[in-house]
């Protein structure tokens, strides 16, 4: 690990000031000289691997009193960015009213990591692509723009099939993001230019600019998430398929929320994980289901629509079928949920 400076912030304004470059720079936030640290469950790993090389870490754990709260209400749910994964996973209101959120957190990482990791850091976690994480592989457009993508013709069993390009086929590894994108969450931030609110489905950028992963600016801090209330939040669940039952990233996953009228789907909200470059909203599948009875056949048709644009490579072509089967299973599971008033 390379030497770095350490600063501890006492409030949001001082954190933003400490992380903002002294002079304007056209640089991706992940390459900025100053980086925020909360749980440190990812950035410290990447620093040890020499994949990330910040000159300064700005510790924001001192902001937990203001950014570490869970506030449910009739209009929706607000989650502070410094809420720990375990805190949200165990919250009784989230488990009752937003079970898909609780399940994405319960099925992620190990208990020790969930106790440390913050929600803000969780949604910004970076790919687990081995060519990105190991700097000895020179061809990685995410680390070195224009160098190529070693995964295209390399070992790509765990890589993405949706939202990919010839510049990058890395898979977004997170779970919580699939629930937030399905539930139309909003991201609240504070940065050098002030506060702003970003639709969650616009937070992450596409694979055409793999070195720029989000729309955040250097020094911009996520302060919280707002999840609007809706008739679909209680009838929701997360299904995660992986190589082993615990402490493994998804090969395919589905966050599903349904508003049902008997057997008919009024509204469907679907986020797909383990198969896409970025958190993925399956709008085509949702449109196929709306206004129709939910059956195995209609679920299968929706799943085919969700993966119609898939671009598999040599080793990850199985993800198309696995992703479709995962979505069908999740849809049928959620449709059969008993909702207690």
Long-range contacts (C-beta under 8 A, 24 or more apart in sequence): 1-47, 1-48, 1-50, 2-47, 2-50, 2-53, 4-47, 4-54, 4-55, 4-56, 4-57, 5-55, 5-56, 5-57, 6-56, 6-57, 6-59, 7-56, 7-57, 7-58, 7-59, 8-58, 8-59, 8-61, 8-62, 9-58, 9-59, 9-60, 9-62, 9-63, 10-62, 10-63, 11-62, 11-63, 11-66, 12-63, 12-66, 12-67, 12-190, 12-221, 12-223, 13-190, 15-58, 15-60, 15-63, 15-221, 16-190, 16-191, 16-192, 16-219, 16-220, 16-221, 17-219, 18-56, 18-58, 19-56, 19-58, 19-218, 19-219, 19-221, 20-191, 20-192, 20-218, 20-219, 21-218, 21-219, 25-218, 27-218, 28-211, 28-212, 28-213, 29-213, 29-214, 29-216, 29-217, 29-218, 29-220, 30-126, 30-211, 30-213, 31-211, 32-218, 32-219, 34-58, 34-218, 34-219, 36-60, 36-121, 36-221, 38-81, 38-82, 38-117, 38-118, 38-120, 38-121, 39-84, 39-113, 39-116, 39-117, 39-118, 39-121, 40-116, 41-109, 41-113, 41-116, 41-117, 41-121, 42-121, 42-125, 42-126, 43-121, 46-126, 46-133, 49-133, 49-134, 49-135, 50-135, 51-132, 51-133, 51-134, 51-135, 51-143, 60-221, 67-120, 67-223, 67-224, 70-94, 72-97, 73-229, 74-229, 75-228, 75-229, 76-226, 76-227, 76-228, 76-229, 77-101, 77-226, 77-227, 77-229, 78-224, 78-225, 78-226, 78-227, 79-119, 79-224, 79-225, 79-226, 79-227, 80-119, 80-223, 80-224, 81-118, 81-119, 81-120, 81-221, 81-222, 81-223, 81-224, 81-225, 82-118, 82-119, 82-120, 83-118, 83-119, 84-114, 84-115, 84-116, 84-117, 84-118, 84-119, 85-109, 85-113, 85-114, 85-115, 85-117, 85-118, 85-119, 85-122, 85-176, 86-111, 86-114, 86-115, 88-119, 89-114, 96-234, 97-229, 97-233, 97-234, 98-179, 98-183, 98-227, 98-233, 98-234, 98-236, 99-234, 99-236, 99-237, 100-179, 100-182, 100-183, 100-233, 100-236, 100-237, 100-238, 100-255, 100-256, 100-257, 101-176, 101-179, 101-180, 101-183, 101-227, 103-179, 103-237, 103-238, 104-175, 104-176, 104-178, 104-179, 104-238, 104-240, 104-255, 105-175, 105-176, 107-175, 107-238, 107-240, 108-174, 108-175, 108-176, 109-247, 110-246, 110-247, 119-176, 119-225, 120-221, 120-222, 120-223, 120-224, 122-174, 122-176, 122-177, 123-174, 123-176, 123-177, 123-180, 123-187, 123-200, 123-203, 123-222, 123-225, 123-279, 124-213, 124-214, 124-222, 125-173, 125-174, 126-213, 127-170, 127-171, 127-172, 127-173, 128-158, 128-171, 128-173, 128-249, 129-158, 129-159, 129-170, 129-171, 130-155, 132-170, 141-167, 141-168, 141-210, 141-211, 142-168, 142-170, 142-210, 142-211, 142-213, 143-211, 145-210, 145-211, 149-210, 151-313, 152-313, 153-313, 153-314, 155-315, 156-313, 156-314, 156-315, 156-316, 157-315, 157-316, 158-249, 158-251, 158-316, 159-313, 159-315, 159-316, 160-275, 160-276, 160-277, 160-316, 161-275, 161-276, 161-307, 161-310, 161-311, 161-312, 161-313, 161-316, 161-317, 161-319, 161-320, 161-323, 162-272, 162-275, 162-276, 162-277, 162-280, 162-307, 162-309, 162-310, 162-311, 163-206, 163-207, 163-276, 163-277, 163-278, 163-280, 164-207, 164-277, 164-311, 165-206, 165-207, 165-208, 167-207, 167-208, 167-209, 167-210, 168-207, 168-210, 168-277, 169-207, 169-277, 169-311, 169-313, 170-207, 170-210, 170-277, 171-274, 171-275, 171-276, 171-277, 172-204, 172-273, 172-276, 172-277, 172-278, 172-279, 172-280, 173-249, 173-250, 173-274, 174-273, 174-279, 175-238, 175-240, 175-250, 175-253, 175-273, 177-204, 177-271, 177-273, 177-279, 178-238, 178-253, 178-254, 178-255, 178-271, 178-272, 178-273, 178-279, 178-280, 179-236, 179-238, 179-255, 179-271, 180-225, 180-227, 180-271, 180-279, 181-255, 181-271, 181-279, 181-280, 181-281, 182-236, 182-255, 182-256, 182-257, 182-269, 182-270, 182-271, 182-281, 183-227, 183-228, 183-230, 183-232, 183-233, 183-236, 183-257, 183-269, 184-227, 184-228, 184-230, 184-269, 185-225, 185-226, 185-227, 185-228, 186-225, 186-226, 186-228, 187-222, 187-224, 187-225, 188-222, 188-223, 188-224, 188-225, 188-226, 189-216, 189-220, 189-221, 189-222, 189-223, 190-220, 190-221, 190-223, 191-216, 191-217, 191-219, 191-220, 191-221, 192-217, 192-219, 192-220, 193-217, 195-223, 197-226, 200-225, 200-279, 201-279, 201-281, 203-279, 204-278, 204-279, 205-278, 206-277, 206-278, 207-277, 207-278, 230-257, 230-259, 230-267, 231-259, 231-266, 231-267, 232-257, 232-258, 232-259, 232-267, 232-268, 232-269, 233-257, 234-339, 235-259, 235-260, 235-334, 235-337, 235-339, 236-269, 236-334, 237-330, 237-333, 237-334, 237-337, 238-330, 239-326, 239-329, 239-330, 239-333, 240-273, 240-274, 241-274, 241-322, 241-326, 242-274, 249-274, 250-274, 251-319, 251-322, 252-319, 252-322, 252-323, 252-325, 252-326, 253-326, 254-323, 254-326, 254-327, 254-329, 254-330, 254-331, 255-330, 256-327, 256-330, 256-331, 256-333, 256-334, 257-334, 258-294, 258-331, 258-334, 258-335, 260-294, 260-335, 263-293, 263-294, 263-295, 263-335, 264-291, 264-292, 264-293, 264-294, 265-289, 265-290, 265-291, 265-292, 265-293, 265-294, 266-290, 266-291, 268-302, 268-331, 270-306, 270-327, 272-306, 272-323, 272-327, 274-319, 274-323, 275-307, 275-310, 275-319, 275-323, 282-306, 282-327, 284-308, 285-327, 289-331, 294-331, 294-332, 294-335, 296-328, 296-332, 299-327, 299-328, 299-331, 299-332, 300-324, 300-328, 302-327, 302-331, 303-327, 303-328, 303-331
